[in-house]
Amino acid sequence: MNRAQAQYALGRVFNEYPDCMYAATAAFFAVNASTTWMKAQEHPIHYTFFAINTIWGSACVALTARELLNRKDLMRRTRHPQKTPVEIVIIQDELGLDRILQRTADKEELEFGTMLRRVRDGSNITITEILDPAVAEQKKLILERGKRYVRIEKPKLLSRLGYGGMHHYHPQVPFTGHAYHYAINNTDRNKPKNWIDLLTFNTPAGPELIGYDNKRTYLPTDATKRTLVRATPKDIWKYLADKPSV
């Protein structure tokens, strides 16, 4: 197992099972709070540590509840799988692709994103337009940007406007490594059932682009990144075997 594969494995734990991670952390703080409460009976200074553990534990409980609701919604969207799952994603809009890759290479501190138009033909999807991210913000399709999120207009409205997916960029997360981003988190996947989305992030080899939907991930077939193919976690593991420097 190389470094990139280890980063991907870490990403799968944190991104695919965040409710379990938050619940375990909440339990840790609950045990610490109980211990510091008993110590505080003899040494009042421990009331401070009790308060800290209680606050952090409560925050983790709230995050656990949020992720459980998110998982429930995602399971609802994937309850009835598509009869013909998407196998190949073809990016026809080369100018739009070059635009988001170049902006990704600029390594902005905030996430950015835009909307996609696409057509489907059997098991293939062709992305016909990647809207300029600046235009997406001007049109209020992208409502807010942060270090760990992009807030978009209501998906139902976007679908009525003809959009069938979104792209967004991930800045580097401290201490995780670049290959962490190949594991798509549940929040990003929780989009309309028929959407296909794109994600860009930076690696030592340059900007990377992958695709995903509610449950599947798509990897580029070559350096142009104009064709993405469906990839299982095993396929991603093999893909990263050739990227020890990621």
RAQUI-V776485 format. One record per helix or strand of 2 or more residues. SS is the DSSP state (@ for helix, = for strand). FROM is the first residue (numbers start at 0). LEN is the number of residues. If there is no record, write none. Layout:
ss:SS from:FROM len:LEN
ss:SS from:FROM len:LEN
This chain:
ss:@ from:2 len:14
ss:@ from:17 len:23
ss:@ from:45 len:32
ss:= from:87 len:4
ss:@ from:93 len:12
ss:= from:112 len:9
ss:= from:123 len:7
ss:@ from:132 len:6
ss:= from:141 len:4
ss:= from:149 len:3
ss:@ from:154 len:6
ss:= from:164 len:5
ss:@ from:177 len:5
ss:@ from:185 len:4
ss:= from:196 len:7
ss:= from:205 len:7
ss:= from:216 len:4
ss:= from:226 len:5
ss:@ from:232 len:9
